[in-house]
């Protein structure tokens, strides 16, 4: 399944293969390599997951969007919280990595090794997805009571923090702040809640100025030594629900820039959401690729 990538071409990278480097971890989307005791190389492939399953179909250009959009947000948010990011400029990589530029340029970054907190930190500003389903049934989102009479996709009175357990396989599970406190300790849990909401508000404000609504998003944090840092990715179409502001109309589902298009297709074919995941039709993959690029260009004001 290994493929090489010319960043100027239209090739799809499903699985990286970097000779001479130790594969540290392979996630749903990213391949992580050990560079030295303090540094990792993260390569964002064009794999896509939905309902916590990896699909067999790659999305052209997706890894480049994830990397370069994360770099954009790390820079914008760096005064709120330090990040694990070092550089995405291959010319600044250690010499052995520069020879790998045809595979990794544009879709990789060097980062500090961090001891990651094993909880997803989710911020929700709008009523959508699993939050909407729970609200319809119980009037709550992740156990947080909300006003009666809200519609699907309504803006919440205030953004809320809804943590979740991280799952390498299977579905992530929403948990309460109290449950998170029992896992990581109350002091860290409250610190992560406050950071998550502060970052979300900054990012949502920027996105709104660019005509994009960040309905919800998730972050991962870790420690580099004693320093708490923002890690993994930040505010990408994989980790966020992005809606075009111009077409926003609460009372139902919204058009999106993210992989909701893929989720909707999978729902339409009544897939059981259990592995193996079905392949995507060519037109669904192409439209998803276009949506990822649209998100990048709308949020950054730059062409990919």
Order of alpha helices (4+ residues) and beta strands (2+ residues): beta-beta-beta-beta-beta-alpha-beta-alpha-alpha-beta-beta-beta-alpha-beta-beta-beta-beta-beta-alpha-alpha-beta-beta-beta-alpha-alpha
